[in-house]
Each structure stands twice: as C-alpha cells, then as structure tokens.
Amino acid sequence: MSHTTRITRLSLPNGLTLLVGENHANPTISIQGLVKAGALYDNADAKTPGARSGLARFTASLLDQGTETRDELALASAIEDIGASLHFDGGAETVSVRATMLAEDLGAVLEIAADALRRPTFPDEQIEKIRAELLNDVRQAEATTSSVAARRSSELLYPADHPLHGSRGGTEASLRAIGRDDLAAFHRRRYRPDAVILAMVGDVTPDQALEAVTRAFGDWAAPKSPLGFEIPAAPAPAKALRRVVAMPGRSQADVVMAFPGVARTAPDYDAAMMMNYVLGGGSLSSRLMENLRDAQGLVYGVYSMLHPGVGAGPLQIRAGTNPANAQRCVDSILAEVRRLHDGGPTEEEMEAAKGYLTGAFPVRLEANSGVAAQVLSMELYGLGADYLDRYESLIRGVTREAVADAARRYLTPEAYVLVVAGDLPAEEAHAL
Amino acid sequence: MIQAAHSPVFETTLENGLKVLIQEVRLAPVVSFAVWYRVGSRNESAGITGISHLLEHMMFKGTPRFGKGEIARSLQRIGASFNAGTSLDYTCYYETLKSDQLELAMEIESDRMVNASIPDEEHRLEMTVVRSELERNEDNPHRAIYQETFATAFQAHPYHWPTIGWRSDVEAITTEQIRRYYRAHYAPNNAIVVVVGDIEREAALARVKHWFGGIPRAELPPPVTTTERPQQGERRFRLRKPGDTSLVLAAWRNPEMAHPDTHALDVLGLILGHGRTSRLHRALVETGLATEADAANESARDPFLVVALATAAPEKPLAEVEAAMLREVERLRAEPVTDVELRRAKKQVEAGFLYSKDSIQSLSHQLGYYETIASWRFLEEYPAMIRAVTAADVQRVAATYLTEDARTVGWFDPPAASAGEAADRRGAAGGGA
C-alpha cells in the first residue's frame, strides 16, 4: 500500500458513505464509487421472471444522457472542458462510479456527478440511442461463442427467479420492452443517498472532501424504507448438466464449466480464492494452464475465475479451443477439477499462491485509483478499516487444509454446469 | 501542497552503451523495471516481417539459467506484474514489483539480453499462439482497415507492413533467423533501462551496473535509412471483407515525433477527434451518421500518420460519412479553432500529464516510450510546448499536412450478403481475446 495514504471514513446524515485517502504527492484525485442499484434488482417488480432484465444497466447508461439542467452534450462538455473523466457502469450488484480529476476540480466533478445521479431526465431520444447500443451489445454477445457459453451457464446454474440468472445486459425482448416509466421508476426507487459509497484518494483532506460532497449530495433526502441489498444463496446443481450450443461457422469453440461460487463475505473466501489461483486463476503455471496449454497444446488460454460479491457469483472455468478438441478439453478440465477436489493443493502450490498474492497486493495499490478501488470494496464487504495492514498476515495464515476444504466444497466433480458453444463436429457434440 | 515525491529523471550511459534512466518516485513500496530495445517492425525487411514480435514471444522461453517456464514462474511467485510489447519502433519488457524484489527483475532482464535459448521446439509450439493472434487480427475490422492504411500510405518505408508481420513471412521464418535477429539487435548499446519507483538512485545505478555493466557492446546492423517519398495524390482503398461494421478512415502523413510541429498536430488531433465535444463527434455522431468517431496524431520515430476513423451508423452510405469527415478537416484548414476548443485541449493534455504521474508503472512506460521514439525530455517539455500552441499554429499545421494530395482514404465495406456470416466471424474472433 501507499506510503502516504491514510484512510478516513465519514458519512452524511442522509446515509451517504465517504472514504478519503490522502496522497498529496500529485495534484490529482481518483474517485471510485458505487450505487447499490445493480442488475440484482432488474426483475424485482417484473410480472414474469426476466421480463425486465437489463433494466439496471439501461438506467445507469442514461445517467449522463441528460439532467434537469444539462443535456447530454452539456454534461460531456462540463467534464471534458476540465480534462476530467466520469463514468457510470451498471454491474451485477452495483453501479460503479469512476472519476479522475485535478484536485482543483473536485467540486465541479462532484456537482456534475450529483446532477447525473440525482436528476437524470431520461430524454426519449437518448433512451432510443442507448437502447440501440445495448441491443447491439446483446447481438454481439449472442454471436460470440465465449459470451454465449457464459450466459447459458448462468441460466442453468441459477433458477429463473434468481437475481444472478442470465445476464446484466438483458435480452432482446426485455430491452425492447423497457420504457421510460420503467427507467424513471427504477431510478426513483433505487438511487438514494444511503445506497451510495464514494472512495476518493489523492490530493484532498477529509475536511475538503466532506465539504464538497456535502455541497453536492447533502440535501438529497433518504427514503424511510429499508434499502434491502442481499442475494439469496442458489441451490447447487444435483448432478452434471451439459449443453452444447451449435453456432455454425465459428472457428473456435468455447467451454464454460460453472459451479455455485463464493460470496466475498464468506468466512472461507480467502481459502476459495487461493484454491482458484492454484486451479486456473491467471497464473501461467496454474494446473489448468500447465495441463491444457503446456502439456497438451489444446488451448491458447484456460482460466478459472470467481465472481465474489454480496452474493455468491459463479465459479467459472473458461477455455477457448479448436472445436475438434472440445471433448478432450472438457475431459481434461474435469480431471483437474477432480484432482484438486480429491487431493487439495501441494505445500509448494500454497507457497506460490501466497507469494503471488502478497507480492501483487502492493503493486495493485501503486496508483490512487487502485487504492480507491480497494478501500471501496473494504467498505462494501465490511472487511474492516485495518484490512490493508492485515492483508499479508491473513493470506499467510491460510492453511493447506483450509484450501483443500474449499476445493471439496466448491469443486464438485459430479455436480456442475457445462456449456460448449461452437461449430462442433457431430461426434464431438454427441460425445459431450 | 505538493511534496517532492518525484525526483528529477537521472540519465546516464554505461561504458557498454546502455542508456539508463532512473527516477525516484515515493508513492508506494513498488518499483517498475523495464528494458526497451530500439528494434521493432521498422527494422525488418521483406521475408522476415513480424520477426521482432516473434522474438518477443521467444524471450519468455528461458535461458540456461532460467529453464523452460521459469521466467514467468519466478515472477509470478513474487506477485510481479510483467509483460512485453512490440511496436513499430521498439520492443519492451517490464516488471512492476515490490521494491525489495528489484534484484530478480534485473537478473532476468540482464540474463535474457544475451542468453535467451530460443529452442526450435518452443518456436514450433509458440506458432499456435502467434497464429491465433494473426487470426484475431484478420477477423477484426479495425485492425484490418489500419493494416490496409499503412500498406497504402507507405510504399518504401517499413511502416508499410503490420508489426505482427505478413502471415506467409511469419510462417516461414526459421528459428535460426530469430536467433540471428536476436544477436544482431539485443545488445546494451541498443537498449534503454528504465527504473522508476521506490528506490535510491545511487543504489539502483550500482545494481544496474552490476547486472548489465559486463555485457559487451555489439556491432549493430546499419541504421534504417529509407525515407518515404512525398505523396503526390490521394490514395484510396475499399476493403470488401466480411465483417459486422462499416468503417471510414482518413489518414495524412505527419512528421516524426521529434519534429517541432508535433505539438500543434497533437492539439489538432484532440480538437478534431477526442471525446464527445470533438468536431468529428458533433458532425458525425450527433447527426446520426456514425456511432463512433475519433481522431489522433499518431507519432512515431519516423513520419507516420494523423488518423481519423468513423464507424458508420447502420444503413448510412459511407460516401456521406466520408464527406462529413473531410468537411471537418477542411474547416480546420480554412479557419482558426476557437478559444474554448484550444483551452479544452490544453487542459486535457495538462491533466493527462499529471494523471500519468500517479502511477509508477505508467511513468516508467512513458519515459521508455519517449526515449525510444524521440527523447525522454520530450515528455518533460510536453506540457509547456502544448501551452504555447496557438490557434494560428493549429491552422498552419492543418494547411501543411492535412492536404488532399497527401491523404489516404479507406473504407471497410463488408459485402451486404455476408453480414450475417460476418457477425459470426467477428464473434468467433472476439471470443478468444
């Protein structure tokens, strides 16, 4: 972590939470924030499951497309004129808010951000523009083997009425059905000060930050109703569910194997994360890479990933392969899943994982934006104000047995979801 | 309240010709170490296009000291962030890691400066990876239109071919050719070492001398001397490849980065095509002709290109998109830009310059990049030079460089019948990225 960063936690009377990290080395500020208004609420008021998929992302995309006092171009100019950046992105659980600015422009950027978050007007013309973009995203995703495999796997893994069923991007049908009233109502209900956390790191003092945030957000009244921000656990699949999605003409086939994953707040999160690292979490020498890529030359890349949030997002293993090798690829992935499930990691793998995690942590925090992102997740998941200081000993303290336990719990070789999307030869498709 | 977290850049050259740049930056207990070689696709020739990039891949295959897979494994074991990149003018390798691990980065980079094994078997295996990169390139409309633009705008100069190389060359290059190319270009007197971060200058320099000082200088191949003749007439192309987007690109030849006109051209690029307030965005996107429109002055070691690119909106005739784009360029030649535009562009440059100082990794990258292409001092003087640019300067460089005769105009115009298939191909290509 930074030599110079000290974190101060503050909150406004209306419930907005503010975290400030001081780093006066350079006259810039990075903000990473969130609104608890992500896709998990998409269908909270829908008549049938999935009917309003994509609503949260659609709403977030319109925040900077017109407010009560500025049209889309005025909003863009206000930010670009001062060389700043401000982005909103609708995710599965939250809407992210990211901004960079010179320290002298903090007040201006917060005022524009507050305008966008509090007073969007959802102009019809902009709704249609964003709808076209989102539909285009869906069409491209549906034409891409890796996205198709991932989407289908989440649909199989989570029941139709579960918030993680399907995709935050929505479907053609749901995107076409969403109207201005849906967007305005979603905004009215879900955008509220007690759903907002802002982490800012840079050339700013806590007093300056509090004053600027109060000016921009202080008179935003919080509703009395409880916020409600949770995702129920999904039932684990009882057996192996396999699907092949035929996509003619594709040169590559994509494999996604998925298991119910782990929430960021779970007590065994660190052990699960290390299990994932050993299996295929980004290292070139992970078990999956060494077997499928280096030993067999089956794939260019193969990865496993967790999607830990307030809810237990899926544990996915993803690989792109030549369609003729799809079955071998699946068999090899499954063999590695079984091996880690049965035997756990070696002591050597534990050491490699700990070395990686403790070494990469300060590298990830080398810039203000990295510190802000870390501080934001510490607040969201209640990791504690001393998490930055505790991180290394937390990781060093995870035992081989704890990771072996996590592997037995999460990597179930008899119960999983498997989707292969691509132009598979008949015998390959049949064998799967 | 700025504290002196950033020391001035220290520059020296070792006896073997190795250029060393060191900057102490006390932001985090992290250091970024990089080696930049002054070799890229610019140094290639017919038959071996793509060899710089191929060599970059082979540099991860080990040395007698670091066996197969050991370079990546040893760096991953300490959580280093590391990678490499090849471009027109350079090949770079970097490690960003905890400052108490700097020694390992130096050990690896000094070792593979001269001892890379480049085994034949690894070359054969790596071709799968390189082929997959080639395929992704071929299937990507943006890459395709850029590739065609370079091949059209440059006839004599090596910027003619893509950094990844022509496929038939990449397939035919032998391991022995890669080894020869490596021995010819990888030497201390053709390299720059950049150390930025939580280090003490004298100590860092002593370690650089320890690891690199004993490597002998090499006799380098003769410098690239080919210059492109002035272009005397517009060049056009129309790419009829399957794809799911239609693109219009216009490019004009610019001077080399070290040229005094670069700053005015950079400002011109920002006003023409950076962000939603830019002229192209207003003229093309706001009007519904295009879904995206950007422009930038792309500078390199030798004269390269100012590029404007638009993604046509569905059903919009490409001729109409092109006409609107060229109208905006004509306007830059005909009348001065406004004070508001000039002020905005300058503030963007100023802010961007300060943002990059937030990150040790990005500072290190910029130092190496500018030193390879022009000089690291270019970076330091950049904000002041940009502040000095006037509306008259912008109009002058527009009139000088953005002429009809010196431009290349290209369309990526997929055959209508193939639109469905095209979407499929793009989808498949995007999946592996």
HADDOCK unambig.tbl for C-alpha pairs under 7 A between the chains (distance, minus, plus):
assign (segid A and resid 1 and name CA) (segid B and resid 28 and name CA) 5.97 0.50 0.50
assign (segid A and resid 2 and name CA) (segid B and resid 27 and name CA) 5.79 0.50 0.50
assign (segid A and resid 2 and name CA) (segid B and resid 28 and name CA) 4.11 0.50 0.50
assign (segid A and resid 2 and name CA) (segid B and resid 29 and name CA) 6.75 0.50 0.50
assign (segid A and resid 3 and name CA) (segid B and resid 27 and name CA) 6.16 0.50 0.50
assign (segid A and resid 3 and name CA) (segid B and resid 28 and name CA) 5.37 0.50 0.50
assign (segid A and resid 4 and name CA) (segid B and resid 27 and name CA) 6.99 0.50 0.50
assign (segid A and resid 24 and name CA) (segid B and resid 1 and name CA) 6.34 0.50 0.50
assign (segid A and resid 24 and name CA) (segid B and resid 2 and name CA) 5.75 0.50 0.50
assign (segid A and resid 24 and name CA) (segid B and resid 3 and name CA) 6.63 0.50 0.50
assign (segid A and resid 25 and name CA) (segid B and resid 2 and name CA) 5.40 0.50 0.50
assign (segid A and resid 25 and name CA) (segid B and resid 3 and name CA) 5.35 0.50 0.50
assign (segid A and resid 25 and name CA) (segid B and resid 4 and name CA) 6.88 0.50 0.50
assign (segid A and resid 25 and name CA) (segid B and resid 5 and name CA) 5.48 0.50 0.50
assign (segid A and resid 26 and name CA) (segid B and resid 2 and name CA) 6.10 0.50 0.50
assign (segid A and resid 26 and name CA) (segid B and resid 358 and name CA) 6.79 0.50 0.50
assign (segid A and resid 28 and name CA) (segid B and resid 355 and name CA) 6.64 0.50 0.50
assign (segid A and resid 76 and name CA) (segid B and resid 276 and name CA) 6.21 0.50 0.50
assign (segid A and resid 76 and name CA) (segid B and resid 277 and name CA) 6.74 0.50 0.50
assign (segid A and resid 77 and name CA) (segid B and resid 277 and name CA) 5.88 0.50 0.50
assign (segid A and resid 81 and name CA) (segid B and resid 344 and name CA) 4.72 0.50 0.50
assign (segid A and resid 82 and name CA) (segid B and resid 344 and name CA) 6.67 0.50 0.50
assign (segid A and resid 82 and name CA) (segid B and resid 347 and name CA) 6.02 0.50 0.50
assign (segid A and resid 82 and name CA) (segid B and resid 348 and name CA) 6.72 0.50 0.50
assign (segid A and resid 83 and name CA) (segid B and resid 347 and name CA) 5.51 0.50 0.50
assign (segid A and resid 83 and name CA) (segid B and resid 348 and name CA) 3.99 0.50 0.50
assign (segid A and resid 83 and name CA) (segid B and resid 351 and name CA) 5.66 0.50 0.50
assign (segid A and resid 102 and name CA) (segid B and resid 351 and name CA) 6.46 0.50 0.50
assign (segid A and resid 140 and name CA) (segid B and resid 427 and name CA) 6.58 0.50 0.50
assign (segid A and resid 143 and name CA) (segid B and resid 423 and name CA) 6.54 0.50 0.50
assign (segid A and resid 143 and name CA) (segid B and resid 424 and name CA) 5.61 0.50 0.50
assign (segid A and resid 143 and name CA) (segid B and resid 427 and name CA) 5.07 0.50 0.50
assign (segid A and resid 144 and name CA) (segid B and resid 427 and name CA) 3.97 0.50 0.50
assign (segid A and resid 144 and name CA) (segid B and resid 428 and name CA) 5.51 0.50 0.50
assign (segid A and resid 144 and name CA) (segid B and resid 430 and name CA) 6.81 0.50 0.50
assign (segid A and resid 144 and name CA) (segid B and resid 431 and name CA) 5.71 0.50 0.50
assign (segid A and resid 145 and name CA) (segid B and resid 427 and name CA) 6.78 0.50 0.50
assign (segid A and resid 145 and name CA) (segid B and resid 428 and name CA) 6.08 0.50 0.50
assign (segid A and resid 145 and name CA) (segid B and resid 431 and name CA) 6.00 0.50 0.50
assign (segid A and resid 146 and name CA) (segid B and resid 431 and name CA) 5.07 0.50 0.50
assign (segid A and resid 249 and name CA) (segid B and resid 424 and name CA) 6.78 0.50 0.50
assign (segid A and resid 250 and name CA) (segid B and resid 424 and name CA) 6.42 0.50 0.50
assign (segid A and resid 250 and name CA) (segid B and resid 425 and name CA) 6.26 0.50 0.50
assign (segid A and resid 250 and name CA) (segid B and resid 428 and name CA) 5.32 0.50 0.50
assign (segid A and resid 251 and name CA) (segid B and resid 428 and name CA) 6.27 0.50 0.50
assign (segid A and resid 252 and name CA) (segid B and resid 428 and name CA) 5.99 0.50 0.50
assign (segid A and resid 283 and name CA) (segid B and resid 76 and name CA) 6.98 0.50 0.50
assign (segid A and resid 285 and name CA) (segid B and resid 73 and name CA) 6.46 0.50 0.50
assign (segid A and resid 300 and name CA) (segid B and resid 129 and name CA) 6.12 0.50 0.50
assign (segid A and resid 320 and name CA) (segid B and resid 432 and name CA) 6.26 0.50 0.50
assign (segid A and resid 352 and name CA) (segid B and resid 77 and name CA) 5.01 0.50 0.50
assign (segid A and resid 355 and name CA) (segid B and resid 77 and name CA) 5.04 0.50 0.50
assign (segid A and resid 355 and name CA) (segid B and resid 78 and name CA) 4.90 0.50 0.50
assign (segid A and resid 355 and name CA) (segid B and resid 79 and name CA) 6.28 0.50 0.50
assign (segid A and resid 356 and name CA) (segid B and resid 76 and name CA) 5.63 0.50 0.50
assign (segid A and resid 356 and name CA) (segid B and resid 77 and name CA) 4.82 0.50 0.50
assign (segid A and resid 356 and name CA) (segid B and resid 78 and name CA) 4.87 0.50 0.50
assign (segid A and resid 356 and name CA) (segid B and resid 79 and name CA) 3.76 0.50 0.50
assign (segid A and resid 357 and name CA) (segid B and resid 79 and name CA) 6.02 0.50 0.50
assign (segid A and resid 358 and name CA) (segid B and resid 79 and name CA) 6.81 0.50 0.50
assign (segid A and resid 359 and name CA) (segid B and resid 78 and name CA) 5.00 0.50 0.50
assign (segid A and resid 359 and name CA) (segid B and resid 79 and name CA) 4.09 0.50 0.50
assign (segid A and resid 359 and name CA) (segid B and resid 80 and name CA) 6.59 0.50 0.50
assign (segid A and resid 359 and name CA) (segid B and resid 98 and name CA) 6.32 0.50 0.50
assign (segid A and resid 360 and name CA) (segid B and resid 79 and name CA) 4.05 0.50 0.50
assign (segid A and resid 360 and name CA) (segid B and resid 80 and name CA) 5.98 0.50 0.50
assign (segid A and resid 362 and name CA) (segid B and resid 29 and name CA) 6.95 0.50 0.50
assign (segid A and resid 362 and name CA) (segid B and resid 30 and name CA) 6.88 0.50 0.50
assign (segid A and resid 362 and name CA) (segid B and resid 98 and name CA) 6.82 0.50 0.50
assign (segid A and resid 363 and name CA) (segid B and resid 30 and name CA) 6.23 0.50 0.50
assign (segid A and resid 363 and name CA) (segid B and resid 96 and name CA) 6.87 0.50 0.50
assign (segid A and resid 363 and name CA) (segid B and resid 97 and name CA) 6.03 0.50 0.50
assign (segid A and resid 363 and name CA) (segid B and resid 98 and name CA) 6.71 0.50 0.50
assign (segid A and resid 366 and name CA) (segid B and resid 27 and name CA) 6.95 0.50 0.50
assign (segid A and resid 366 and name CA) (segid B and resid 28 and name CA) 5.40 0.50 0.50
assign (segid A and resid 366 and name CA) (segid B and resid 30 and name CA) 6.78 0.50 0.50
assign (segid A and resid 366 and name CA) (segid B and resid 359 and name CA) 6.30 0.50 0.50
assign (segid A and resid 366 and name CA) (segid B and resid 360 and name CA) 6.90 0.50 0.50
assign (segid A and resid 367 and name CA) (segid B and resid 358 and name CA) 5.54 0.50 0.50
assign (segid A and resid 367 and name CA) (segid B and resid 359 and name CA) 4.72 0.50 0.50
assign (segid A and resid 368 and name CA) (segid B and resid 358 and name CA) 6.58 0.50 0.50
